[in-house]
């Protein structure tokens, strides 16, 4: 039998709900109880319980059409009784259900994406990781001495394993690091570095089913905020895009760290950000799909346009300020555009010939010394 909580009828906040939506909630709640009984397989990396129940299954059980089921789900979402988490192309959504039969529902929702930017943010990392006992940090050899002592000094007696990145975001490298995470029983993966280090971190978190914190050391790409990892072969040629179900759990941007980085990295990020609007607009006017395999919306186009406007207005000044290693308004604005606005913009806006030419350039050995943003920006010039 199904259990129907009295609260749905007695509390004012649920009086406007239709009986059909209440019936669907009753079924989803039953499924949640089954997930709770079936162990860790039905808990996400933070311990929140979820169910898998497709639209087709709901239609079959309730003898209703797709439109009606979606209307009922939206009604439940509006009353904060369910939350649907997209898991990527071709995969069913995870559904999180608020349990009205329990007094304590503090951990019913999945943790949401957090982006934090400001000077000296790295000093607060220990507070961000206070809920974890074993931390795996991925970084490169040339950044180890610069950042690992800072990270270690901010921690609160947690165990830290440092893994040095081996030059390429390839499947062999991802598997190597994933094995280390499993061997050390790592609870969270922290990536510290540039685009390839962060893409590797995101991919490792996905395969190891661990939460991810990324700390970019340069504003050279929009990789930190995206739910995508660009995978290469070990010979540095392009392999494939790994579409992830979500963005990193947390992105921490220390603008003083960015200001201290070589200015050529900021220039590369400006090239990457510069292309975001033009590629999004090309997808919008041609009715092409974006990176999430949906249509480009006007809000996505607006974010992409804001990204372009910022790098156009503040780019030159930001480059000069970065040469002086000074955190200024111009540099803060461009860092936000390069990392956050471009990351959200390209995913929601889509990619066009700029990124296509970038992928082709990886097949030409003479371009291997060039950065992603340099290739992408040049590809956009050809658009």
C-alpha positions as CSV (number, residue, x, y, z in Angstrom):
1,X,0.0,0.0,0.0
2,X,1.0,3.6,-0.5
3,X,1.2,6.1,2.4
4,X,-0.4,9.5,2.0
5,X,0.8,12.1,4.5
6,X,-1.9,14.0,6.3
7,X,0.2,17.1,6.0
8,X,-0.8,17.4,2.3
9,X,-4.4,18.1,3.4
10,X,-3.9,19.8,6.7
11,X,-1.2,22.4,6.1
12,X,-2.1,25.6,4.2
13,X,1.0,25.5,2.0
14,X,-0.3,22.3,0.3
15,X,-4.0,23.2,0.0
16,X,-3.6,24.5,-3.6
17,X,-2.0,21.3,-4.8
18,X,-4.2,19.1,-7.1
19,X,-5.1,15.6,-6.0
20,X,-3.3,14.2,-9.0
21,X,0.0,15.8,-7.8
22,X,-0.6,14.5,-4.3
23,X,-1.1,11.0,-5.7
24,X,2.2,11.2,-7.7
25,X,4.0,12.4,-4.6
26,X,2.6,9.4,-2.7
27,X,4.2,7.1,-5.3
28,X,7.5,9.0,-5.4
29,X,7.7,8.9,-1.6
30,X,7.2,5.1,-1.7
31,X,10.1,4.8,-4.1
32,X,12.2,7.0,-1.8
33,X,11.6,4.6,1.1
34,X,12.8,1.7,-1.1
35,X,16.0,3.7,-2.1
36,X,16.6,4.4,1.6
37,X,16.4,0.6,2.4
38,X,18.7,-0.4,-0.5
39,X,21.9,1.2,0.7
40,X,24.6,3.5,-0.7
41,X,23.7,2.7,-4.3
42,X,20.8,5.2,-4.0
43,X,22.7,7.9,-2.2
44,X,24.8,10.6,-3.9
45,X,28.3,11.6,-2.9
46,X,26.9,13.7,-0.1
47,X,24.6,11.0,1.3
48,X,21.3,12.5,-0.1
49,X,18.8,9.8,-1.1
50,X,17.5,9.8,-4.7
51,X,15.2,7.7,-6.9
52,X,15.2,6.8,-10.6
53,X,11.7,6.9,-12.0
54,X,11.3,7.9,-15.6
55,X,8.5,9.9,-17.2
56,X,7.6,6.8,-19.3
57,X,7.3,4.7,-16.1
58,X,5.1,7.3,-14.5
59,X,2.9,7.5,-17.6
60,X,2.5,3.7,-17.6
61,X,1.7,3.4,-13.9
62,X,-0.8,6.3,-13.8
63,X,-2.2,5.9,-17.3
64,X,-1.5,9.5,-18.1
65,X,0.2,11.4,-20.9
66,X,3.6,13.0,-21.0
67,X,2.2,16.5,-20.7
68,X,0.1,15.7,-17.7
69,X,3.0,14.0,-15.8
70,X,5.3,16.9,-16.4
71,X,2.7,19.3,-15.2
72,X,2.3,17.3,-12.0
73,X,6.1,17.1,-11.4
74,X,6.4,20.9,-11.9
75,X,3.6,21.3,-9.3
76,X,5.5,19.2,-6.8
77,X,8.7,21.2,-7.6
78,X,6.8,24.4,-7.0
79,X,5.9,23.2,-3.5
80,X,9.5,22.1,-2.8
81,X,8.6,18.4,-2.5
82,X,10.8,17.1,-5.3
83,X,14.0,18.2,-7.1
84,X,15.1,16.7,-10.4
85,X,18.8,16.6,-11.1
86,X,19.9,16.2,-14.8
87,X,22.4,13.5,-15.3
88,X,23.5,14.0,-18.9
89,X,22.4,13.0,-22.4
90,X,20.4,9.8,-22.6
91,X,20.4,9.3,-18.8
92,X,17.3,9.4,-16.5
93,X,17.1,12.3,-14.0
94,X,17.8,11.7,-10.4
95,X,14.7,12.6,-8.4
96,X,15.1,13.8,-4.8
97,X,12.0,13.6,-2.7
98,X,11.2,15.6,0.5
99,X,9.9,13.2,3.1
100,X,6.8,14.7,4.8
101,X,6.7,11.7,7.2
102,X,10.0,12.8,8.8
103,X,10.7,15.7,11.0
104,X,14.4,16.1,9.9
105,X,14.9,16.7,6.1
106,X,18.1,18.8,6.3
107,X,20.0,16.6,3.8
108,X,17.3,15.8,1.3
109,X,18.6,18.0,-1.5
110,X,21.8,17.5,-3.5
111,X,24.6,20.0,-2.9
112,X,24.4,22.9,-5.4
113,X,27.2,24.4,-7.5
114,X,29.0,27.2,-5.6
115,X,31.3,29.8,-7.2
116,X,33.3,32.1,-5.0
117,X,35.7,34.8,-6.3
118,X,37.9,37.3,-4.4
119,X,41.3,38.1,-3.1
120,X,43.0,35.6,-0.8
121,X,40.1,33.1,-1.0
122,X,42.5,30.2,-0.9
123,X,43.2,30.9,2.8
124,X,39.6,29.8,3.5
125,X,39.9,26.4,1.8
126,X,40.2,24.5,5.1
127,X,36.8,25.8,6.2
128,X,35.3,24.6,2.8
129,X,36.7,21.1,3.3
130,X,36.0,20.8,7.1
131,X,33.4,18.0,6.5
132,X,36.0,15.7,4.9
133,X,38.7,13.7,6.6
134,X,40.7,12.4,3.5
135,X,41.4,14.8,0.7
136,X,43.1,14.1,-2.7
137,X,44.7,17.1,-4.3
138,X,45.6,17.0,-8.0
139,X,48.2,19.6,-9.2
140,X,51.2,19.9,-11.4
141,X,54.9,19.6,-10.6
142,X,55.6,23.3,-11.2
143,X,52.7,24.4,-8.9
144,X,53.3,22.0,-6.1
145,X,55.8,24.1,-4.1
146,X,53.7,27.2,-4.6
147,X,50.3,26.0,-3.5
148,X,50.5,22.8,-1.5
149,X,52.0,24.5,1.6
150,X,49.2,27.1,1.6
151,X,46.6,24.4,1.3
152,X,48.1,22.2,4.0
153,X,48.3,25.2,6.3
154,X,44.6,26.0,5.9
155,X,43.4,22.4,6.6
156,X,42.0,21.3,10.0
157,X,43.9,18.1,10.7
158,X,42.6,16.3,7.5
159,X,44.7,13.7,5.7
160,X,46.0,15.0,2.3
161,X,47.3,13.0,-0.6
162,X,49.0,15.0,-3.4
163,X,48.8,13.6,-6.9
164,X,51.0,15.2,-9.6
165,X,49.4,15.6,-13.0
166,X,51.3,13.9,-15.8
167,X,50.9,16.4,-18.6
168,X,47.7,15.4,-20.4
169,X,44.0,15.0,-19.7
170,X,43.8,11.5,-21.2
171,X,41.8,8.4,-20.2
172,X,45.0,6.7,-19.0
173,X,45.8,9.6,-16.7
174,X,42.2,9.8,-15.4
175,X,42.3,6.0,-14.6
176,X,45.6,6.3,-12.9
177,X,44.4,9.1,-10.6
178,X,41.1,7.4,-10.0
179,X,43.0,4.3,-8.7
180,X,44.9,6.5,-6.3
181,X,41.6,8.0,-5.0
182,X,40.2,4.6,-4.4
183,X,43.4,3.3,-2.7
184,X,43.6,6.3,-0.3
185,X,39.8,6.3,0.4
186,X,39.7,9.9,-0.7
187,X,36.4,11.6,0.2
188,X,36.8,14.7,-2.0
189,X,39.0,15.6,-5.0
190,X,40.6,19.1,-5.2
191,X,42.1,20.3,-8.5
192,X,44.7,23.1,-8.4
193,X,46.0,24.3,-11.7
194,X,45.1,25.2,-15.3
195,X,42.4,23.8,-17.7
196,X,43.8,20.3,-18.2
197,X,44.4,19.7,-14.5
198,X,40.8,20.9,-13.7
199,X,39.3,18.8,-16.6
200,X,41.2,15.8,-15.2
201,X,39.9,16.5,-11.7
202,X,36.3,16.8,-13.0
203,X,36.6,13.5,-14.9
204,X,38.1,11.7,-11.9
205,X,35.4,13.0,-9.6
206,X,32.8,11.7,-12.1
207,X,34.2,8.2,-12.4
208,X,35.1,7.9,-8.7
209,X,31.7,9.4,-7.6
210,X,33.4,11.9,-5.4
211,X,32.6,15.6,-4.8
212,X,34.9,18.0,-6.6
213,X,36.5,21.4,-5.7
214,X,38.4,23.2,-8.3
215,X,40.9,26.0,-7.8
216,X,42.1,27.7,-11.0
217,X,45.6,29.1,-10.8
218,X,45.0,31.1,-14.0
219,X,42.1,32.6,-15.9
220,X,43.2,30.9,-19.1
221,X,40.1,29.0,-19.9
222,X,36.4,28.6,-18.9
223,X,37.0,25.0,-17.8
224,X,36.5,25.5,-14.0
225,X,32.8,26.1,-14.1
226,X,31.7,23.8,-16.9
227,X,30.2,20.4,-16.7
228,X,32.5,19.1,-19.4
229,X,36.0,17.7,-19.7
230,X,37.9,17.8,-22.9
231,X,39.7,14.4,-23.2
232,X,42.9,14.1,-25.3
233,X,45.0,11.1,-26.4
234,X,48.4,10.7,-24.8
235,X,50.0,12.1,-27.9
236,X,48.0,15.4,-27.2
237,X,45.6,15.0,-30.1
238,X,41.9,15.6,-29.4
239,X,40.0,12.4,-28.3
240,X,36.4,13.3,-27.2
241,X,34.2,15.5,-25.0
242,X,33.2,13.9,-21.7
243,X,29.8,15.4,-20.8
244,X,29.3,15.4,-17.1
245,X,26.0,15.4,-15.2
246,X,26.8,18.6,-13.3
247,X,29.4,21.3,-12.8
248,X,32.0,21.0,-10.0
249,X,30.6,21.2,-6.5
250,X,32.6,24.3,-5.7
251,X,34.8,26.7,-7.7
252,X,37.2,28.9,-5.6
253,X,38.8,31.7,-7.6
254,X,41.6,33.5,-5.7
255,X,42.1,36.7,-7.7
256,X,45.5,37.4,-6.2
257,X,46.6,33.9,-7.4
258,X,45.3,34.8,-10.9
259,X,47.1,38.2,-10.8
260,X,50.4,36.5,-9.9
261,X,50.2,34.1,-12.9
262,X,52.0,34.8,-16.2
263,X,50.0,37.4,-18.2
264,X,50.0,35.1,-21.3
265,X,47.5,32.9,-19.5
266,X,45.1,35.7,-19.0
267,X,45.4,36.6,-22.6
268,X,44.6,33.0,-23.6
269,X,41.5,33.2,-21.4
270,X,40.4,36.4,-23.0
271,X,40.6,34.6,-26.4
272,X,38.5,31.8,-25.1
273,X,35.9,34.2,-23.6
274,X,35.9,36.4,-26.7
275,X,34.6,33.5,-28.8
276,X,31.8,32.6,-26.4
277,X,29.3,35.2,-27.7
278,X,29.9,34.7,-31.4
279,X,29.6,30.9,-31.2
280,X,26.5,31.2,-29.0
281,X,24.9,33.6,-31.5
282,X,25.8,31.3,-34.4
283,X,24.0,28.4,-32.6
284,X,21.0,30.7,-31.7
285,X,20.3,32.0,-35.2
286,X,20.8,28.5,-36.8
287,X,18.6,26.8,-34.2
288,X,21.4,24.5,-33.3
289,X,21.7,22.6,-30.0
290,X,24.0,23.8,-27.2
291,X,26.4,21.7,-25.2
292,X,23.5,20.5,-23.0
293,X,21.7,19.2,-26.2
294,X,18.9,21.7,-25.8
295,X,18.0,24.9,-27.7
296,X,19.9,28.1,-27.0
297,X,17.8,30.5,-24.9
298,X,17.8,34.3,-24.9
299,X,19.2,34.3,-21.3
300,X,22.2,32.1,-22.5
301,X,22.7,34.6,-25.3
302,X,22.6,37.5,-22.8
303,X,25.2,35.8,-20.6
304,X,27.5,35.3,-23.6
305,X,27.0,38.9,-24.7
306,X,27.9,40.1,-21.1
307,X,31.0,38.0,-21.3
308,X,32.1,39.7,-24.6
309,X,31.2,43.2,-23.3
310,X,33.4,42.8,-20.3
311,X,36.5,41.4,-22.0
312,X,36.1,44.1,-24.8
313,X,35.7,46.9,-22.2
314,X,38.2,45.8,-19.6
315,X,40.6,43.4,-21.3
316,X,43.4,45.7,-22.2
317,X,43.5,47.3,-18.7
318,X,43.3,43.9,-17.0
319,X,46.3,42.7,-19.0
320,X,48.3,45.7,-17.8
321,X,47.2,45.2,-14.2
322,X,48.1,41.5,-14.4
323,X,51.6,42.5,-15.5
324,X,51.9,44.4,-12.3
325,X,50.3,41.5,-10.3
326,X,47.7,44.0,-9.0
327,X,44.1,42.9,-8.2
328,X,41.9,45.7,-9.7
329,X,38.3,46.2,-10.7
330,X,39.3,45.6,-14.4
331,X,41.1,42.4,-13.6
332,X,38.3,41.1,-11.3
333,X,35.8,41.7,-14.1
334,X,37.8,39.9,-16.7
335,X,38.5,37.0,-14.4
336,X,34.8,36.6,-13.8
337,X,34.2,36.8,-17.6
338,X,36.9,34.3,-18.5
339,X,36.0,31.7,-15.9
340,X,32.3,32.1,-14.9
341,X,30.4,33.9,-17.6
342,X,32.3,32.1,-20.4
343,X,31.9,28.7,-18.7
344,X,28.1,29.2,-18.3
345,X,27.8,30.9,-21.6
346,X,29.5,28.3,-23.8
347,X,27.6,25.4,-22.2
348,X,24.2,27.1,-22.5
349,X,25.0,29.0,-25.7
350,X,26.8,26.2,-27.7
351,X,30.0,25.9,-29.7
352,X,30.6,26.6,-33.4
353,X,33.5,26.8,-35.8
354,X,35.9,28.3,-33.3
355,X,36.1,25.2,-31.1
356,X,35.9,23.0,-34.2
357,X,39.0,24.6,-35.6
358,X,40.7,24.3,-32.2
359,X,40.1,20.5,-32.2
360,X,41.5,20.3,-35.7
361,X,44.6,22.4,-34.7
362,X,45.5,19.7,-32.1
363,X,46.3,17.4,-35.1
364,X,49.0,19.8,-36.2
365,X,52.2,19.2,-34.1
366,X,53.4,22.8,-34.7
367,X,50.4,24.1,-32.7
368,X,51.0,22.0,-29.6
369,X,52.8,24.8,-27.8
370,X,49.7,27.1,-28.2
371,X,47.1,27.2,-25.5
372,X,43.4,26.4,-25.9
373,X,42.3,30.0,-25.8
374,X,44.8,31.0,-28.4
375,X,43.6,28.3,-30.8
376,X,40.0,29.0,-30.0
377,X,40.3,32.7,-30.3
378,X,42.0,32.3,-33.7
379,X,39.3,29.9,-34.8
380,X,36.7,32.5,-33.9
381,X,38.5,35.1,-36.0
382,X,37.9,32.8,-38.9
383,X,34.2,32.4,-38.1
